[in-house]
Amino acid sequence: MSTRTTGSAFTAGRVVTEAVHPEPFLLRVEATEPGLSLDQWIRANRALLSEELLRHGALLLRGFAVGSPEEFGAAARAFSPDLLDYLERAAPRTEITDKVFTSTELSEDQWIAFHHEMSYSHNWPGTLYFYGDRPSRTGGATPVASERAVLPRIPAELKERFQRHGVSYVRNYSPELDIPWQTVFQTTDRAEVEAYCRASHTEFTWVGRDGLRTRAVRQALTRHPRTGETVWFNHAHMWHVSTLPGEVAEYLLAAYGPEGIPRNAFYGDGTPIEDEAIELIGDLYKEAAVSLPWQRGDVLIVDNFLATHAREPFHGDRRILVAMSDLHVNRDLA
């Protein structure tokens, strides 16, 4: 079900708008005039776009003239001038142009679970921008799911336990098991890594010749800085050992133990999170998912508090780019 309107309140060019989900969630804004420059149109409609993003959680801008990574970067900067670097990385990415990166470079046969960008960190972007540079032949969509649909369905007892304890993330960085720390922190200087960890309330231990283990307790829920809404905001359902294929998890646990595997999530007091809880959260996101196939030149703007995103498996050449803005720092860390 969707709601379609013409002659919208937007200015500086004709568009049609459509709320893809009746919540409302995910507003599609489609240009009806060829050659309409996206960055100029965003500048003329910045205030209204910001209001619509808060209302819908995500905006799909389609049919505009945005034909290169540089033009995509200009469009993102028209919405928010200061784009962010990508530090404390969780996945391999390549910077294509200034502050514009490839999206997660994982194998095309893998489903990337729903997540809020960098919710495992002490700070994170408030706004995300995705660009359909080269949509794949089949699959490869970037589904989004609304926190307004998911949070009310999480059982109160589970919600309260996560709220009380938070989530403890244990990561092991090494070229043999996962991303090396030099890539994650974008430095080869151990002293810089140690300073970053201390500033971000992250415990760290150097392991072996060139390995690093970190442990950080972060929020399970947080509040939107503008609307005040409480949202589920963590990576537990993405990093928990139960999300690994059975044989892989069995091997890693036998070889390295629950705190020696590349990534794992616990309650903030260190106790294990139940597999059933992780499965429930993942299922709720999938049930709330809204997915539209990429078209060349699409730009998807996502409020990183109000919506999670994922990636479907795909076949064929695919390059979706991403930019981030509006850094939010968790001031509640002890």
N, C-alpha and C positions, 0 to 999 in steps of 0.2 A: 504494500500500500504506500502511496506517496501523494504529496500535495504539490501541484504544479501551478505556478503563477507567471504572468507576463507583466510587463510594465512595472517592474519592481521599483523600490525606493532607491536603487542604485543609480548613480549618475555617470557621466562621462562615457557613454556607450551603452547600447542596448544589450540586455541579457535576459535570459529566462532563469528562474530558480525553481528548485524542486527539493522538498524535504524527502529524502529517500526512505526514511523510517518515520512512522507517525509519532514517535516519542515526544518531540521531534529530535531526530538524530541524523547527522550527515547531510548537510545542505549542498546540493549540486547547483553551481552557478555556471551557466553556459553562455558564451558569447554568441550573438547572432549577427555580428558584423565582422567580416573577415579582416585580418590584419590588426585587430585591436591589441595594442601593446599592453602586456600584463602588468609590468611595473608601473606604467603611467596610470592604468585603470585602478590599481591598488591604491596609489597615492591619492587619487580623487575620491576613493571610497573607504579609506582606512578606518574611520570611526565606525561606520556601519558594519564593515566586515568584522571588526573586533566584537561588536555586539552580537552579530550572528554566530561567531565562533563560540562565545559563551553560551548562547542559546542551544546550539546544535552539537557542540563538541568537536566537530570536524567539518571542513569545507572542501569540496572538490571543485576546482576551477578548470573548466574545460573549454576548448575552442579558441583560446587566446593565442596571440603571437608570442611564443616563448620557445625558441628553436635551438637553444644551446645551453650548456651548463652556466656560462657567464650570464645569459639572460635570466636563467632561473635564479642565480645568486642575486641579481638586481631586483627581481620580483620579491624574494624573501626579505631583502633589505628595505624594500618599500614598505613592508609590513612592520618590520622591526630592524632598525639600522645596524645594530651590533650583533653580528652572528658569532657563534661560539666555536672554540676549538673542541677537540674530542680527546679528553684526558681521562685516565682510569678506564681504559677501554675494556669492553667485554667481548669484542669480536673484531676480526681483521677488517680494516677499511683502508681505502686509498683516497687521498685528497686530490680531487680533479682540478679544481680551481679554488681560489681563496675562500676557505671555510665551507666548501661544498665537497661532500664525501660520497663515495659509493655506499650504498646500503650494505648490510651484513653480507660478507663474502663467504657464505657457507654453501655446501654442495646443493645442486639444484633439486635433488631428490628429497631434501629434508624440509619438513614443516617447522617453521620458527614460531614458537608459542606466543600467545598474546602477552604483552608486557608494556609497562610504562618505561620510557627511555631513562636509563641510569637510576632507577629507583633503589638500587643497591648502594648508591653513593651518598655522600653527605650533601651534595648539591646536584642539581639536574636542570635541564632546560624546561622552561614553561611552555614553549611552542616548538613544534616540529614542522618541517616542510619536506615533502617528497616530490620528486619530479620524474615523470615517465619519459626518460631519455631514450631507452630502447625497450619497449614492452616485449615480453617473450611471445613465442608463437602460440603456446598453450600454457595455461596456468599462470602462476607468478603474481597473482593479485596481492594487494596489501589490505587485508580485512581490518576493520576497526570495530571496537565494541565499547558501548557506553557504560561508564561506571554507575550512572544513574539507574541502569537496568540491573547491574550485577550486585552492587553492595546490599540492597534490601533483601536479596535472596540468600545471603550468607548467614548461616545459623547464628543466633545471638551469642551462644556459648563459645563458639569458635572465634567469633569476632572479638569477644571480650578477652579471650586468652591471648590472641595476637596483639590486641591493643595494650594489654598489661605488660607483656614481655618484649614485644618487638620481634625482629628477626635477626639472627646471627648468621652472617655469611662467612664461610671459610673458603679461601681461594689458594690454590697452589700454582705458581707461575713457573713454567719451565718449557723449553722447546720440545721436550719429549712428550709431555702430557697436555699442555695447553699453550696459550699465548705467553711468550717470555715477558718478564717484567719490563724489559727495555722497550717493548712495543706498547705495553699497557700504559706505562707512565711517560713514554716519549722522552726517555733520557737513558744514558748509560752510567750516570753518576749515582752510586748507592746513597750518598749523603742527601741528594735531592729527593730520592724516594723516601728515605727515613723522615725528612722534614715534612713531606707531604702527608705521610701516615700520621705523624704526631699532630699536625694541624687539623686533620680530619678525624681524630679520635679512632684511629685504626691501629690495632696491635699488629706487630710484624716480627718475623723470625727468618733469618737467612738460613737456608737449608742446603747442605752439601756444597758443591763447588760453585754453582751459580743459580740456585733455586731460591724462591721466596714464598713464604706463607703469610697470609694476612687473615685477620679475624676482625670483623666490624659488626657492631650491633646497631641496626637502623630501625626506622619507623616501620610499622605495618600499615598504618593508616595516616593520612595527613589531611590538611584543610586547603582548599583552593584559596590562593591569596586574594582573589577579587570577589568571589561569590560567597566564601565562607563555608562551602559545602564540604562535608567529610567524604573522602574517597579512599578506597582500598588501594594501597600504593606500595608494593613491594615486589621482589623477584623470587619469593619463596617457591611459587608454583613453577618457576622456570629453571631454577638451579638445584632443586631437591633431587637427591640421588634416585628417587623412584621414577623420575622422568627419563632416565637413561634406558636404552634397550636392556632387557633382562640379562643377557649373557655379558654385556659390557659392564653393567653394574656389578654383577657377581665377580667378574675378574678384578675390577678396580678395587672393590672392597676387600677381596682376599689379599691383594698385593699391597695395598696402601692404607687400608683402614678408612673409616668414615671421614676422618679429618685430613687424610692424605690424598684423596681424589681431587681432580682439578677444581671442582666447585661443589659445594653442598650448602644446604640451608637448614638451620635449627631454630627452635624458639630462642628468644634472646637470653634465656637463662641456661642455654646449652642443651636442653633436653631435645630428643628427636621430635620432629614434626610427623604426625601420622600420615602414612601414605594415602589414606582415605581422604584426609583434609586437602591434600595437594590435588588429588583427582577431582574432588568436588569443585575447587576453584577453577581448574582448567576447563571442566565441563560447562560451568556457568558462563565463562567467556565465550566458548564455542557456541552456546545457545543464543548469546546476545549478538553474535557476529553479523556485520553487514559488509558485503563484499561486492565491488564493482571491478570489472576487468580494466586494466590500464589501457589508455589510448595515448598515442604519441603526443607529447606536449602537455599532458595533464599535470596539474599541480595540486597536491593534497596538503592542506594545512590542518594540523591536529593540535588541540589543546592537550598537553601531556598529562594534565591532572584529570580531565573529564573523560578521556578516551584512551584505550589501549590499542596497540596495533600488532599485527602478526605478518607472516609471509607464507603464502601457499607454495607448494612444490611447483616446478615448471619444467618445460622442455624448450630448448632453443636459446638463442642469444637473448640476454636480458641485462639491462643496466638501469637500475632505479637509483637516483641520487637523493641525498638528504642534506639538509642544513638545520641548524638549531639556533634558538635565541632565547632571551628572557631568563637568564640564570636565576634559579631559586636556591637559596642556601638554607638548610635545615638548622635553625637557631636553637632547637630544643635538645641537641645532643649534649649529654653531660660531659 
